[in-house]
Amino acid sequence: MSTPENIHTEFHRMLGREAKEAQLRQRGHVFWFYGLSGSGKSTLANALERKLVELGYVTKILDGDNIRSGLNADLGFSDEDRVENIRRISEVARLFLDMGVVVFTSFITPKRDLRASALKVVGESDMTPVYVSASFETCAERDVKGLYAKAAAGGVKHFTGKDSSFEEPEASDPDWVISTDNKTEEESLNELLEKVLPLIKKTDS
């Protein structure tokens, strides 16, 4: 069994990120979408990805439910498991970033310290936290996955916004805030495009 002293990384011999970005003619970046279940994280990530692919960008979505059905299928929703969930996906996001890919994550990420840990792994200059804001009432009304009804009936433990708290970004945080309470998907998408494109603009060939 390997121990830390017997691990010899090969990063120094591998082709660097700059070469990958030059090949793709874009800048890699991680956009970390977070917010309550039903706020519109996955909807906006999918819409944004499709638009960027039309424009010629190479992208990857890392969605919370998808990841929990595979890589993180062994994790629950306790505080400890949420920390490990975010740690793993941060490392995966970093791998795609090193390939020059534009990455969108869609995770509730309810606590500031979880978002801070993701930033530490990915790198502050390479990751933009995007708070998709919608009230608990709006999300419960949408209830696209039926989770709010289950939570109200006591069928979902540690439900964020009900049993487990959600910490919104502070005014001093660099996080983008996209409010979906009173905006259409198209309006939110256009707002995101204006912010995203300058960060990933294709480099000269």
WOURDA-V116771 format. One line per field, one symbol per residue. ss: DSSP state (h for helix, s for strand, l for the rest). phi: phi as a letter, one per 20 degrees, with the letter a starting at -180 (. if undefined). psi: psi as a letter, one per 20 degrees, with the letter a starting at -180 (. if undefined). A space follows every 50 residues. Layout:
ss=???
phi=???
psi=???
This chain:
ss=lllhhhllllhhhlllhhhhhhhhllllssssssllllllhhhhhhhhhh hhhhllllssssshhhhhllllllllllhhhhhhhhhhhhhhhhhhhhll lssssslllllhhhhhhhhhhhlhhhsssssssllhhhhhhhllllhhhh hhlllllllslllslllllllllllsssslllllhhhhhhhhhhhhhhhh lllll
phi=.fcgfdecfdgfeefffgfffffelbdfaddefbqffnfogfffffffff fffgeneecbddegffffecgdfeddcfgfffffgfffffffgfffffen eedddccglfdfffffffgfffoffdcdfceeebfgffffffkfdmffff ffenecelffndecfcdffegefegfcdedgcdfgfffffffgfefgfed ggeff
psi=pqqhijpoqjhiiqprhhhghhgilrpqqponpqrqpjhjghghgggggh ghhhijqprppoqghghiiegkiiqbkrgghhghghgghghghhghgiij qoppqnqgmhqhhghhhghgggphijpopooopqqhgghhhglhijhhgg ghjjioqkppifhpqpoqqrhiqjpqoopjgkqrggghghggghhgghhj pprq.
